[in-house]
Amino acid sequence: MSRSEAILDRLHVLHPVLIDLSLGRLQRLLAALGHPERALPPVVHVAGTNGKGSTCAFLRAVAEAAGQRVHVFTSPHLVRFHERIRLAGRLVEEDVLAAALEEVEAVNAGAPITVFEVIAAVAFLLFSRIPADLLVLEVGLGGRFDATNVIDRPAVTAITSISMDHMDFLGDTLAKIAFEKAGILKPGVPCATGAQDPAAFGVLAAEAAARGAPLLARGAAWTIGEIPGGLRYADTAGVLDLPPPGLIGPHQADNAGIAIAALRAWAPPWLDAAATAAGLATAENPGRLQRLHGALAASLPAEWELWLDGGHNAGGGLALAAQLARWADRPVHLVVGMKGGKAVVDFLRPLLPHAATLWAVAEPGQHLATPVERIVEASGGLARPGPTVAAALAAIPRGGPPARVLVCGSLYLAGEVLKADAA
């Protein structure tokens, strides 16, 4: 166990629950640390249900293509905890992370606080000490009471697609969830948002008006669409013809558009068409329609493809279904494992018509995995027990033309699959 892992284990006992959305505990700790959250580079604050990570990836890629140093804070991690904190372009190193964790732990002095709040404090401390030109800050859960929402005035905000997820914490309707996401809106700070359900968009528009936050909505303030050879983005500043995004799937046009609209609303002097195009084309986001080429992929026939996606809710299922419709040239076999508490039926419903076969899995190391039997039941009995990814890959029928296999349903499953594929 590393130093940072040992410290994180100790911190888990400081609060009786893992998730407790509020800001008071973190504000107290940040004050004791000298308010590092007030000494940051310009912040792009990103909330939403689906697409936050991809939008953050586009933001980082465009800025780095322009030669900028970019801090990034995202969650959860897939393989290593260090993926959550990127300092001026590089993942945080173990000794730096451990030292900051120890410093924050000492200042906190055993007071009640959640682990995520400590992680946020550590990130803000490091971001305040290492020079950078931009901080891409991803909301952990919700927005209004998320630990990242201690930033008083970001340069710009962004809200990606809102879907039904985390209902125990955010509410049981799209309107309630949208209200929580809208909590990152700040007076006078523009907010870029993409395609939204009308129920969610109505709340965003009302909250933006009430707070005096200009809302840059797709279809009103900006547009994006596919053209031969790429995408065309347009707003009042002009038209950009862009290459295909580095991230796969028709839904990524929306995430790319949100990132571009946010950056153009902020309008830093380094932003230009060349950096926008280069960043769009080179963006990477592991676990989001990522093609695998390692040990697991090698267990399939030579002409087959193995893909991985962490989508896990109703919106994620719809986004994946749109890509599966484009993969009609080959049979697609789905291998699904999900986190407990997720709406399995809602995730599977749009995917089932596209599946040649469906396999239910739960990896031994997968955090809070839904039992295989529950996934089989939610599929109406169509899914077959894997019960693991490796076993499912071995059991998929080999006859017929070359096929694609998509492993999906959970970011925690995605982490386990990435570990196995790299073995």
VOFI-941993 format. One record per residue (C-alpha): residue number from 1; z, x, y. Coordinates in pm, 1 decimal, padded with zeros to 6 digits. Example, Ala and Ser with C-alpha at 12.3 -4.5 7.8 and 13.67 -1.06 7.14 Angstrom:
BEGIN
<k:1	Z:00780.0	X:01230.0	Y:-00450.0>
<k:2	Z:00714.0	X:01367.0	Y:-00106.0>
//
This chain:
BEGIN
<k:1	Z:00000.0	X:00000.0	Y:00000.0>
<k:2	Z:-00096.4	X:00134.1	Y:00343.8>
<k:3	Z:00146.0	X:00159.5	Y:00636.9>
<k:4	Z:-00018.6	X:-00133.9	Y:00812.0>
<k:5	Z:-00000.5	X:-00352.2	Y:00499.0>
<k:6	Z:00369.9	X:-00273.4	Y:00458.1>
<k:7	Z:00440.5	X:-00369.7	Y:00819.3>
<k:8	Z:00244.7	X:-00694.7	Y:00788.3>
<k:9	Z:00442.7	X:-00781.1	Y:00475.2>
<k:10	Z:00767.5	X:-00733.8	Y:00669.4>
<k:11	Z:00644.7	X:-00952.0	Y:00953.3>
<k:12	Z:00576.6	X:-01247.3	Y:00724.5>
<k:13	Z:00949.1	X:-01324.0	Y:00704.7>
<k:14	Z:00994.3	X:-01365.3	Y:01082.0>
<k:15	Z:00870.3	X:-01725.5	Y:01092.3>
<k:16	Z:00912.7	X:-02000.9	Y:00833.1>
<k:17	Z:00545.7	X:-02108.7	Y:00840.0>
<k:18	Z:00221.7	X:-01912.4	Y:00853.0>
<k:19	Z:00057.8	X:-02133.9	Y:01117.8>
<k:20	Z:00255.9	X:-02274.7	Y:01411.3>
<k:21	Z:00024.5	X:-02338.4	Y:01704.6>
<k:22	Z:00200.2	X:-02261.1	Y:02033.2>
<k:23	Z:00191.7	X:-01994.9	Y:02302.8>
<k:24	Z:00555.5	X:-01940.6	Y:02398.1>
<k:25	Z:00646.7	X:-01682.9	Y:02133.8>
<k:26	Z:00342.4	X:-01466.7	Y:02206.8>
<k:27	Z:00383.8	X:-01496.8	Y:02584.1>
<k:28	Z:00741.6	X:-01369.5	Y:02546.6>
<k:29	Z:00625.7	X:-01074.7	Y:02337.3>
<k:30	Z:00337.6	X:-00986.9	Y:02568.8>
<k:31	Z:00575.1	X:-00988.6	Y:02865.0>
<k:32	Z:00803.6	X:-00745.9	Y:02680.0>
<k:33	Z:00498.2	X:-00524.5	Y:02615.3>
<k:34	Z:00408.9	X:-00516.2	Y:02985.0>
<k:35	Z:00139.0	X:-00786.1	Y:02974.5>
<k:36	Z:-00149.4	X:-00597.5	Y:02809.1>
<k:37	Z:-00349.8	X:-00922.0	Y:02812.1>
<k:38	Z:-00380.5	X:-00876.4	Y:03190.6>
<k:39	Z:-00539.6	X:-00531.0	Y:03159.7>
<k:40	Z:-00852.0	X:-00609.6	Y:02958.1>
<k:41	Z:-01224.0	X:-00565.7	Y:03019.7>
<k:42	Z:-01423.0	X:-00885.0	Y:03090.9>
<k:43	Z:-01361.8	X:-01137.8	Y:02813.2>
<k:44	Z:-01603.6	X:-01373.6	Y:02638.7>
<k:45	Z:-01377.8	X:-01627.8	Y:02465.2>
<k:46	Z:-01537.9	X:-01810.3	Y:02170.4>
<k:47	Z:-01408.3	X:-02127.2	Y:02001.6>
<k:48	Z:-01565.1	X:-02378.1	Y:01761.9>
<k:49	Z:-01555.9	X:-02481.5	Y:01397.2>
<k:50	Z:-01875.3	X:-02329.5	Y:01259.1>
<k:51	Z:-02068.6	X:-02036.3	Y:01400.3>
<k:52	Z:-01791.0	X:-01856.8	Y:01592.1>
<k:53	Z:-01828.3	X:-01535.9	Y:01394.2>
<k:54	Z:-02207.3	X:-01536.8	Y:01419.1>
<k:55	Z:-02199.0	X:-01606.2	Y:01792.5>
<k:56	Z:-01955.1	X:-01317.4	Y:01833.7>
<k:57	Z:-02191.1	X:-01098.0	Y:01630.8>
<k:58	Z:-02482.6	X:-01184.8	Y:01861.0>
<k:59	Z:-02270.8	X:-01118.7	Y:02170.8>
<k:60	Z:-02164.2	X:-00778.4	Y:02042.7>
<k:61	Z:-02513.9	X:-00681.5	Y:01930.2>
<k:62	Z:-02675.2	X:-00767.8	Y:02265.1>
<k:63	Z:-02411.0	X:-00579.7	Y:02463.2>
<k:64	Z:-02430.9	X:-00275.1	Y:02237.3>
<k:65	Z:-02811.4	X:-00279.8	Y:02257.4>
<k:66	Z:-02760.0	X:-00245.2	Y:02634.2>
<k:67	Z:-02540.2	X:00059.5	Y:02579.0>
<k:68	Z:-02207.4	X:-00116.4	Y:02639.0>
<k:69	Z:-01875.4	X:-00041.5	Y:02470.1>
<k:70	Z:-01750.3	X:-00360.7	Y:02306.7>
<k:71	Z:-01405.9	X:-00458.7	Y:02182.6>
<k:72	Z:-01405.6	X:-00742.8	Y:01926.3>
<k:73	Z:-01126.7	X:-00958.1	Y:01782.6>
<k:74	Z:-01218.7	X:-01185.8	Y:01490.5>
<k:75	Z:-01054.4	X:-01351.6	Y:01189.4>
<k:76	Z:-01015.2	X:-01372.1	Y:00900.5>
<k:77	Z:-01116.8	X:-01042.5	Y:00746.6>
<k:78	Z:-01322.9	X:-01035.2	Y:00427.1>
<k:79	Z:-01234.5	X:-00706.8	Y:00255.6>
<k:80	Z:-01007.9	X:-00498.6	Y:00484.3>
<k:81	Z:-00767.1	X:-00615.9	Y:00750.8>
<k:82	Z:-00914.4	X:-00359.0	Y:00991.5>
<k:83	Z:-01229.7	X:-00573.9	Y:01023.0>
<k:84	Z:-01037.0	X:-00796.3	Y:01266.4>
<k:85	Z:-01012.5	X:-00538.8	Y:01544.9>
<k:86	Z:-01309.2	X:-00338.2	Y:01674.6>
<k:87	Z:-01231.4	X:-00085.0	Y:01948.0>
<k:88	Z:-01522.9	X:00013.7	Y:02173.2>
<k:89	Z:-01764.7	X:-00029.9	Y:01884.3>
<k:90	Z:-01558.2	X:00109.2	Y:01595.1>
<k:91	Z:-01326.1	X:-00065.7	Y:01350.7>
<k:92	Z:-00964.6	X:00021.9	Y:01420.7>
<k:93	Z:-00844.9	X:00322.7	Y:01219.7>
<k:94	Z:-00543.1	X:00296.4	Y:00992.6>
<k:95	Z:-00317.0	X:00534.0	Y:01183.0>
<k:96	Z:-00395.8	X:00364.3	Y:01515.9>
<k:97	Z:-00336.7	X:00017.4	Y:01370.0>
<k:98	Z:-00013.6	X:00115.6	Y:01195.7>
<k:99	Z:00128.0	X:00282.6	Y:01508.0>
<k:100	Z:00049.6	X:-00024.5	Y:01721.2>
<k:101	Z:00201.1	X:-00257.5	Y:01460.6>
<k:102	Z:00518.9	X:-00048.8	Y:01454.5>
<k:103	Z:00537.2	X:-00049.5	Y:01834.5>
<k:104	Z:00494.0	X:-00426.6	Y:01857.3>
<k:105	Z:00738.3	X:-00484.0	Y:01571.1>
<k:106	Z:01002.1	X:-00275.8	Y:01748.5>
<k:107	Z:00954.8	X:-00455.1	Y:02081.9>
<k:108	Z:00966.2	X:-00795.0	Y:01909.7>
<k:109	Z:01304.7	X:-00692.6	Y:01759.8>
<k:110	Z:01307.2	X:-00947.6	Y:01481.3>
<k:111	Z:01246.8	X:-01254.9	Y:01699.6>
<k:112	Z:01069.4	X:-01550.0	Y:01533.2>
<k:113	Z:00692.2	X:-01509.3	Y:01554.6>
<k:114	Z:00391.9	X:-01569.5	Y:01329.6>
<k:115	Z:00192.2	X:-01285.4	Y:01181.7>
<k:116	Z:-00123.6	X:-01395.7	Y:01364.6>
<k:117	Z:00063.4	X:-01383.4	Y:01695.2>
<k:118	Z:00174.2	X:-01027.5	Y:01619.7>
<k:119	Z:-00182.2	X:-00933.1	Y:01527.8>
<k:120	Z:-00304.7	X:-01079.2	Y:01858.2>
<k:121	Z:-00040.0	X:-00881.1	Y:02047.8>
<k:122	Z:-00144.1	X:-00562.4	Y:01867.0>
<k:123	Z:-00508.8	X:-00629.0	Y:01949.4>
<k:124	Z:-00437.3	X:-00691.8	Y:02318.3>
<k:125	Z:-00224.8	X:-00375.4	Y:02333.9>
<k:126	Z:-00504.5	X:-00162.6	Y:02187.5>
<k:127	Z:-00774.3	X:-00332.7	Y:02393.7>
<k:128	Z:-00575.0	X:-00258.9	Y:02711.6>
<k:129	Z:-00544.6	X:00112.9	Y:02629.1>
<k:130	Z:-00896.9	X:00198.8	Y:02515.5>
<k:131	Z:-01176.1	X:00171.1	Y:02774.2>
<k:132	Z:-01455.2	X:-00077.9	Y:02705.3>
<k:133	Z:-01705.2	X:-00285.7	Y:02899.9>
<k:134	Z:-01654.9	X:-00617.8	Y:02722.6>
<k:135	Z:-01412.2	X:-00796.3	Y:02490.0>
<k:136	Z:-01554.1	X:-01056.3	Y:02250.6>
<k:137	Z:-01251.2	X:-01269.2	Y:02162.8>
<k:138	Z:-01274.9	X:-01519.6	Y:01877.7>
<k:139	Z:-01027.6	X:-01807.7	Y:01858.0>
<k:140	Z:-00830.3	X:-01810.2	Y:01534.4>
<k:141	Z:-00761.4	X:-02184.6	Y:01501.4>
<k:142	Z:-00828.4	X:-02463.7	Y:01749.0>
<k:143	Z:-00812.3	X:-02330.8	Y:02101.9>
<k:144	Z:-00550.2	X:-02499.2	Y:02319.8>
<k:145	Z:-00250.6	X:-02341.3	Y:02146.9>
<k:146	Z:-00427.5	X:-02056.0	Y:01969.8>
<k:147	Z:-00277.9	X:-01712.1	Y:02026.2>
<k:148	Z:-00597.4	X:-01591.6	Y:02195.7>
<k:149	Z:-00558.5	X:-01852.8	Y:02470.1>
<k:150	Z:-00322.7	X:-01638.4	Y:02676.5>
<k:151	Z:-00622.4	X:-01508.2	Y:02872.7>
<k:152	Z:-00600.7	X:-01670.1	Y:03217.2>
<k:153	Z:-00955.1	X:-01608.3	Y:03335.7>
<k:154	Z:-01226.1	X:-01494.8	Y:03094.7>
<k:155	Z:-01567.9	X:-01404.8	Y:03230.9>
<k:156	Z:-01720.5	X:-01689.6	Y:03031.7>
<k:157	Z:-01634.4	X:-01910.1	Y:02733.5>
<k:158	Z:-01838.2	X:-02050.5	Y:02445.5>
<k:159	Z:-01779.3	X:-02341.1	Y:02206.8>
<k:160	Z:-01989.3	X:-02348.4	Y:01890.4>
<k:161	Z:-02055.0	X:-02641.1	Y:01656.8>
<k:162	Z:-01749.8	X:-02864.6	Y:01602.3>
<k:163	Z:-01693.6	X:-03013.0	Y:01257.3>
<k:164	Z:-01412.4	X:-03166.7	Y:01054.3>
<k:165	Z:-01183.7	X:-02882.3	Y:00948.5>
<k:166	Z:-00814.2	X:-02789.4	Y:00972.9>
<k:167	Z:-00734.6	X:-03157.7	Y:01025.5>
<k:168	Z:-00365.1	X:-03100.8	Y:00948.1>
<k:169	Z:-00338.3	X:-02892.5	Y:01265.2>
<k:170	Z:-00612.3	X:-03021.6	Y:01496.2>
<k:171	Z:-00640.8	X:-03394.5	Y:01427.4>
<k:172	Z:-00834.6	X:-03628.3	Y:01201.7>
<k:173	Z:-01131.6	X:-03711.0	Y:01425.5>
<k:174	Z:-01404.4	X:-03505.6	Y:01589.0>
<k:175	Z:-01278.2	X:-03618.1	Y:01928.7>
<k:176	Z:-00927.5	X:-03485.6	Y:01861.7>
<k:177	Z:-01061.2	X:-03157.5	Y:01725.9>
<k:178	Z:-01294.9	X:-03119.6	Y:02024.3>
<k:179	Z:-00999.7	X:-03171.3	Y:02259.4>
<k:180	Z:-00819.0	X:-02879.3	Y:02096.9>
<k:181	Z:-01129.5	X:-02658.3	Y:02117.8>
<k:182	Z:-01172.7	X:-02753.8	Y:02484.0>
<k:183	Z:-00834.3	X:-02597.6	Y:02551.0>
<k:184	Z:-01005.9	X:-02263.8	Y:02620.2>
<k:185	Z:-01190.4	X:-02408.5	Y:02922.4>
<k:186	Z:-01074.5	X:-02256.3	Y:03252.9>
<k:187	Z:-01136.7	X:-02371.2	Y:03611.5>
<k:188	Z:-01451.9	X:-02217.0	Y:03753.8>
<k:189	Z:-01538.4	X:-02035.5	Y:03429.7>
<k:190	Z:-01872.8	X:-02138.0	Y:03272.8>
<k:191	Z:-01874.4	X:-02255.3	Y:02911.4>
<k:192	Z:-02185.8	X:-02240.4	Y:02691.5>
<k:193	Z:-02209.8	X:-02489.7	Y:02407.9>
<k:194	Z:-02481.1	X:-02573.7	Y:02157.2>
<k:195	Z:-02574.6	X:-02872.7	Y:01945.8>
<k:196	Z:-02275.2	X:-03106.2	Y:01912.3>
<k:197	Z:-02201.7	X:-03442.9	Y:01759.4>
<k:198	Z:-02190.2	X:-03699.9	Y:02042.4>
<k:199	Z:-01821.6	X:-03770.5	Y:01976.2>
<k:200	Z:-01735.6	X:-03403.7	Y:02019.6>
<k:201	Z:-01969.6	X:-03347.5	Y:02313.5>
<k:202	Z:-01825.9	X:-03640.9	Y:02506.3>
<k:203	Z:-01480.9	X:-03484.4	Y:02492.6>
<k:204	Z:-01611.6	X:-03138.9	Y:02588.8>
<k:205	Z:-01800.3	X:-03284.1	Y:02885.7>
<k:206	Z:-01500.1	X:-03483.2	Y:03004.8>
<k:207	Z:-01261.0	X:-03188.7	Y:02971.6>
<k:208	Z:-01504.6	X:-02953.1	Y:03144.4>
<k:209	Z:-01538.4	X:-03194.3	Y:03436.3>
<k:210	Z:-01162.0	X:-03242.7	Y:03460.1>
<k:211	Z:-01098.9	X:-02868.1	Y:03466.5>
<k:212	Z:-01387.5	X:-02776.0	Y:03693.1>
<k:213	Z:-01552.0	X:-02562.1	Y:03425.2>
<k:214	Z:-01934.8	X:-02565.7	Y:03442.8>
<k:215	Z:-02062.6	X:-02679.4	Y:03100.8>
<k:216	Z:-02390.2	X:-02517.1	Y:02993.5>
<k:217	Z:-02505.1	X:-02751.3	Y:02717.8>
<k:218	Z:-02804.6	X:-02704.7	Y:02493.3>
<k:219	Z:-03080.0	X:-02944.7	Y:02591.0>
<k:220	Z:-02951.9	X:-02970.9	Y:02947.9>
<k:221	Z:-02878.6	X:-02621.7	Y:03081.3>
<k:222	Z:-03076.3	X:-02432.0	Y:02818.2>
<k:223	Z:-03304.8	X:-02478.2	Y:02519.0>
<k:224	Z:-03397.2	X:-02273.2	Y:02215.0>
<k:225	Z:-03646.7	X:-02333.9	Y:01938.0>
<k:226	Z:-03861.5	X:-02166.5	Y:01678.5>
<k:227	Z:-04205.9	X:-02036.8	Y:01769.1>
<k:228	Z:-04446.0	X:-01831.8	Y:01552.7>
<k:229	Z:-04280.0	X:-01495.4	Y:01499.9>
<k:230	Z:-03940.5	X:-01578.0	Y:01645.8>
<k:231	Z:-03753.8	X:-01792.8	Y:01898.0>
<k:232	Z:-03813.3	X:-01913.5	Y:02252.8>
<k:233	Z:-03509.5	X:-01946.9	Y:02481.9>
<k:234	Z:-03532.0	X:-02107.1	Y:02826.6>
<k:235	Z:-03295.6	X:-02183.4	Y:03113.3>
<k:236	Z:-03317.6	X:-02197.8	Y:03491.2>
<k:237	Z:-03340.8	X:-01817.0	Y:03502.5>
<k:238	Z:-03660.7	X:-01813.0	Y:03296.9>
<k:239	Z:-03808.5	X:-01800.0	Y:02947.2>
<k:240	Z:-03742.4	X:-01539.9	Y:02678.0>
<k:241	Z:-03966.9	X:-01500.5	Y:02373.8>
<k:242	Z:-03746.8	X:-01337.4	Y:02113.0>
<k:243	Z:-03778.9	X:-01191.6	Y:01761.7>
<k:244	Z:-03629.6	X:-01367.4	Y:01459.6>
<k:245	Z:-03248.4	X:-01334.5	Y:01452.9>
<k:246	Z:-03096.2	X:-01074.0	Y:01225.8>
<k:247	Z:-02879.1	X:-01353.0	Y:01083.4>
<k:248	Z:-03050.4	X:-01587.0	Y:00837.5>
<k:249	Z:-03064.3	X:-01967.0	Y:00858.8>
<k:250	Z:-03200.9	X:-02227.4	Y:01100.0>
<k:251	Z:-02849.2	X:-02287.0	Y:01236.1>
<k:252	Z:-02844.1	X:-01931.5	Y:01372.6>
<k:253	Z:-03085.2	X:-02027.3	Y:01650.9>
<k:254	Z:-02807.4	X:-02242.2	Y:01796.4>
<k:255	Z:-02551.3	X:-01960.6	Y:01771.9>
<k:256	Z:-02796.6	X:-01713.5	Y:01926.3>
<k:257	Z:-02870.5	X:-01956.1	Y:02208.7>
<k:258	Z:-02499.5	X:-02002.7	Y:02281.5>
<k:259	Z:-02451.8	X:-01626.1	Y:02299.8>
<k:260	Z:-02750.8	X:-01581.0	Y:02532.4>
<k:261	Z:-02648.4	X:-01873.0	Y:02754.7>
<k:262	Z:-02294.7	X:-01734.4	Y:02783.1>
<k:263	Z:-02413.1	X:-01386.2	Y:02874.9>
<k:264	Z:-02668.8	X:-01513.8	Y:03127.3>
<k:265	Z:-02402.4	X:-01735.4	Y:03288.5>
<k:266	Z:-02178.8	X:-01431.3	Y:03328.9>
<k:267	Z:-02484.1	X:-01220.0	Y:03431.0>
<k:268	Z:-02350.3	X:-00863.7	Y:03397.1>
<k:269	Z:-02583.3	X:-00604.5	Y:03553.9>
<k:270	Z:-02666.6	X:-00447.2	Y:03217.0>
<k:271	Z:-02811.4	X:-00766.2	Y:03064.2>
<k:272	Z:-03190.1	X:-00770.0	Y:03037.0>
<k:273	Z:-03462.2	X:-00911.2	Y:02812.9>
<k:274	Z:-03500.9	X:-00592.3	Y:02608.4>
<k:275	Z:-03130.6	X:-00576.5	Y:02517.1>
<k:276	Z:-03126.9	X:-00948.3	Y:02439.0>
<k:277	Z:-03421.0	X:-00916.5	Y:02201.3>
<k:278	Z:-03289.5	X:-00600.7	Y:02034.6>
<k:279	Z:-02941.6	X:-00745.3	Y:01988.8>
<k:280	Z:-03072.2	X:-01071.3	Y:01847.6>
<k:281	Z:-03281.6	X:-00887.1	Y:01589.2>
<k:282	Z:-03010.7	X:-00643.6	Y:01477.6>
<k:283	Z:-02700.3	X:-00863.9	Y:01468.4>
<k:284	Z:-02498.8	X:-00845.8	Y:01147.1>
<k:285	Z:-02220.0	X:-01070.5	Y:01018.1>
<k:286	Z:-02106.2	X:-01005.1	Y:00658.9>
<k:287	Z:-02051.4	X:-01308.0	Y:00439.2>
<k:288	Z:-02288.3	X:-01533.2	Y:00633.1>
<k:289	Z:-02607.8	X:-01582.0	Y:00431.6>
<k:290	Z:-02590.4	X:-01219.4	Y:00331.5>
<k:291	Z:-02814.7	X:-01090.3	Y:00055.7>
<k:292	Z:-02628.8	X:-00872.2	Y:-00194.8>
<k:293	Z:-02776.4	X:-00568.7	Y:-00369.7>
<k:294	Z:-02482.8	X:-00419.7	Y:-00561.5>
<k:295	Z:-02316.8	X:-00459.2	Y:-00899.1>
<k:296	Z:-02318.0	X:-00839.8	Y:-00908.7>
<k:297	Z:-02679.7	X:-00857.8	Y:-00798.3>
<k:298	Z:-02771.9	X:-00606.6	Y:-01069.0>
<k:299	Z:-02637.9	X:-00846.3	Y:-01333.8>
<k:300	Z:-02923.8	X:-01086.2	Y:-01254.4>
<k:301	Z:-03288.7	X:-01044.1	Y:-01359.1>
<k:302	Z:-03478.1	X:-00792.5	Y:-01147.1>
<k:303	Z:-03682.0	X:-01043.5	Y:-00946.3>
<k:304	Z:-03386.9	X:-01273.6	Y:-00869.3>
<k:305	Z:-03193.4	X:-01277.1	Y:-00541.4>
<k:306	Z:-02818.1	X:-01305.2	Y:-00492.5>
<k:307	Z:-02688.2	X:-01446.1	Y:-00162.6>
<k:308	Z:-02339.0	X:-01501.8	Y:-00021.9>
<k:309	Z:-02209.1	X:-01740.5	Y:00243.9>
<k:310	Z:-01857.6	X:-01826.4	Y:00357.2>
<k:311	Z:-01937.7	X:-02180.8	Y:00477.3>
<k:312	Z:-01660.9	X:-02414.3	Y:00365.1>
<k:313	Z:-01663.5	X:-02748.5	Y:00549.5>
<k:314	Z:-01893.3	X:-03044.3	Y:00610.5>
<k:315	Z:-02078.1	X:-02869.8	Y:00892.3>
<k:316	Z:-02113.6	X:-02555.9	Y:00685.3>
<k:317	Z:-02259.4	X:-02758.5	Y:00399.0>
<k:318	Z:-02520.6	X:-02913.5	Y:00628.3>
<k:319	Z:-02617.3	X:-02572.7	Y:00767.7>
<k:320	Z:-02659.7	X:-02429.8	Y:00418.5>
<k:321	Z:-02858.1	X:-02734.6	Y:00305.8>
<k:322	Z:-03108.4	X:-02674.8	Y:00587.0>
<k:323	Z:-03163.6	X:-02319.8	Y:00458.4>
<k:324	Z:-03187.5	X:-02435.5	Y:00095.6>
<k:325	Z:-03466.3	X:-02672.9	Y:00201.1>
<k:326	Z:-03656.9	X:-02364.6	Y:00320.8>
<k:327	Z:-03597.2	X:-02197.2	Y:-00013.0>
<k:328	Z:-03797.1	X:-02457.8	Y:-00202.7>
<k:329	Z:-04029.0	X:-02185.0	Y:-00335.6>
<k:330	Z:-03768.4	X:-02092.0	Y:-00598.5>
<k:331	Z:-03495.5	X:-02266.8	Y:-00796.1>
<k:332	Z:-03152.5	X:-02223.6	Y:-00634.8>
<k:333	Z:-02836.7	X:-02198.1	Y:-00842.2>
<k:334	Z:-02512.5	X:-02264.7	Y:-00653.7>
<k:335	Z:-02182.2	X:-02096.0	Y:-00737.3>
<k:336	Z:-01904.0	X:-02268.0	Y:-00542.2>
<k:337	Z:-01540.4	X:-02170.1	Y:-00492.5>
<k:338	Z:-01325.2	X:-02318.4	Y:-00217.0>
<k:339	Z:-00985.3	X:-02287.9	Y:-00053.6>
<k:340	Z:-00728.5	X:-02555.0	Y:-00133.8>
<k:341	Z:-00709.3	X:-02835.5	Y:00120.4>
<k:342	Z:-01077.5	X:-02825.9	Y:00209.7>
<k:343	Z:-01294.2	X:-03137.9	Y:00180.7>
<k:344	Z:-01488.0	X:-03034.5	Y:-00128.5>
<k:345	Z:-01689.3	X:-03357.2	Y:-00154.3>
<k:346	Z:-01805.7	X:-03334.4	Y:00208.0>
<k:347	Z:-01911.6	X:-02971.5	Y:00165.0>
<k:348	Z:-02101.4	X:-03034.9	Y:-00159.4>
<k:349	Z:-02274.5	X:-03361.3	Y:-00067.6>
<k:350	Z:-02571.2	X:-03214.5	Y:00128.3>
<k:351	Z:-02609.1	X:-02923.9	Y:-00116.3>
<k:352	Z:-02635.8	X:-03113.7	Y:-00444.5>
<k:353	Z:-02999.7	X:-03229.1	Y:-00403.4>
<k:354	Z:-03109.3	X:-02865.3	Y:-00370.9>
<k:355	Z:-02920.4	X:-02720.1	Y:-00669.6>
<k:356	Z:-03095.4	X:-02639.0	Y:-00996.7>
<k:357	Z:-02748.9	X:-02580.0	Y:-01143.3>
<k:358	Z:-02398.8	X:-02588.9	Y:-00993.9>
<k:359	Z:-02104.1	X:-02374.5	Y:-01102.7>
<k:360	Z:-01739.6	X:-02409.4	Y:-01002.3>
<k:361	Z:-01537.7	X:-02087.7	Y:-00972.6>
<k:362	Z:-01198.2	X:-01954.3	Y:-00866.5>
<k:363	Z:-01163.6	X:-01576.3	Y:-00850.7>
<k:364	Z:-00829.1	X:-01429.8	Y:-00968.0>
<k:365	Z:-00765.8	X:-01266.4	Y:-00627.4>
<k:366	Z:-00894.6	X:-01557.6	Y:-00416.6>
<k:367	Z:-00637.3	X:-01679.2	Y:-00162.0>
<k:368	Z:-00524.6	X:-02040.5	Y:-00227.7>
<k:369	Z:-00828.7	X:-02112.2	Y:-00444.9>
<k:370	Z:-00911.6	X:-02474.3	Y:-00527.3>
<k:371	Z:-00882.8	X:-02526.6	Y:-00905.8>
<k:372	Z:-01214.9	X:-02524.0	Y:-01087.1>
<k:373	Z:-01142.3	X:-02870.4	Y:-01227.1>
<k:374	Z:-01110.5	X:-03011.2	Y:-00873.7>
<k:375	Z:-01455.1	X:-02878.0	Y:-00776.7>
<k:376	Z:-01608.8	X:-03019.2	Y:-01095.4>
<k:377	Z:-01453.0	X:-03357.8	Y:-01016.4>
<k:378	Z:-01572.3	X:-03348.7	Y:-00654.4>
<k:379	Z:-01927.6	X:-03279.9	Y:-00775.1>
<k:380	Z:-01926.0	X:-03597.8	Y:-00979.7>
<k:381	Z:-01920.7	X:-03391.9	Y:-01297.2>
<k:382	Z:-02239.9	X:-03203.5	Y:-01210.0>
<k:383	Z:-02070.6	X:-02865.6	Y:-01173.6>
<k:384	Z:-01998.7	X:-02653.0	Y:-01477.1>
<k:385	Z:-01688.0	X:-02434.3	Y:-01494.7>
<k:386	Z:-01768.3	X:-02069.2	Y:-01418.6>
<k:387	Z:-01479.4	X:-02013.4	Y:-01417.3>
<k:388	Z:-01539.3	X:-01682.3	Y:-01231.3>
<k:389	Z:-01839.3	X:-01560.4	Y:-01033.6>
<k:390	Z:-01930.0	X:-01295.5	Y:-01291.1>
<k:391	Z:-01908.2	X:-01548.5	Y:-01574.8>
<k:392	Z:-02118.3	X:-01800.5	Y:-01382.7>
<k:393	Z:-02386.5	X:-01540.9	Y:-01308.9>
<k:394	Z:-02399.5	X:-01453.7	Y:-01676.8>
<k:395	Z:-02427.1	X:-01819.8	Y:-01780.7>
<k:396	Z:-02707.3	X:-01927.8	Y:-01544.2>
<k:397	Z:-03017.6	X:-02004.8	Y:-01753.0>
<k:398	Z:-03273.5	X:-01723.1	Y:-01732.6>
<k:399	Z:-03585.2	X:-01918.5	Y:-01828.5>
<k:400	Z:-03847.3	X:-02015.5	Y:-01572.4>
<k:401	Z:-03956.3	X:-01849.9	Y:-01248.5>
<k:402	Z:-03748.4	X:-01602.3	Y:-01045.6>
<k:403	Z:-03457.3	X:-01781.6	Y:-00881.7>
<k:404	Z:-03201.4	X:-01745.4	Y:-00604.0>
<k:405	Z:-02828.1	X:-01766.8	Y:-00656.4>
<k:406	Z:-02603.6	X:-01862.5	Y:-00364.1>
<k:407	Z:-02228.0	X:-01803.3	Y:-00387.8>
<k:408	Z:-02052.5	X:-02011.5	Y:-00122.9>
<k:409	Z:-01756.3	X:-02227.8	Y:-00024.7>
<k:410	Z:-01493.0	X:-01992.8	Y:00116.7>
<k:411	Z:-01457.7	X:-01681.3	Y:00330.2>
<k:412	Z:-01178.8	X:-01575.4	Y:00094.9>
<k:413	Z:-01419.6	X:-01608.1	Y:-00199.2>
<k:414	Z:-01675.9	X:-01412.1	Y:00004.1>
<k:415	Z:-01427.8	X:-01126.4	Y:00039.0>
<k:416	Z:-01367.1	X:-01113.9	Y:-00334.6>
<k:417	Z:-01742.1	X:-01122.7	Y:-00405.0>
<k:418	Z:-01808.6	X:-00838.0	Y:-00161.9>
<k:419	Z:-01543.4	X:-00628.4	Y:-00336.2>
<k:420	Z:-01695.1	X:-00699.7	Y:-00678.4>
<k:421	Z:-02049.8	X:-00631.8	Y:-00562.1>
<k:422	Z:-01943.4	X:-00297.9	Y:-00417.1>
<k:423	Z:-01766.8	X:-00189.8	Y:-00738.1>
//
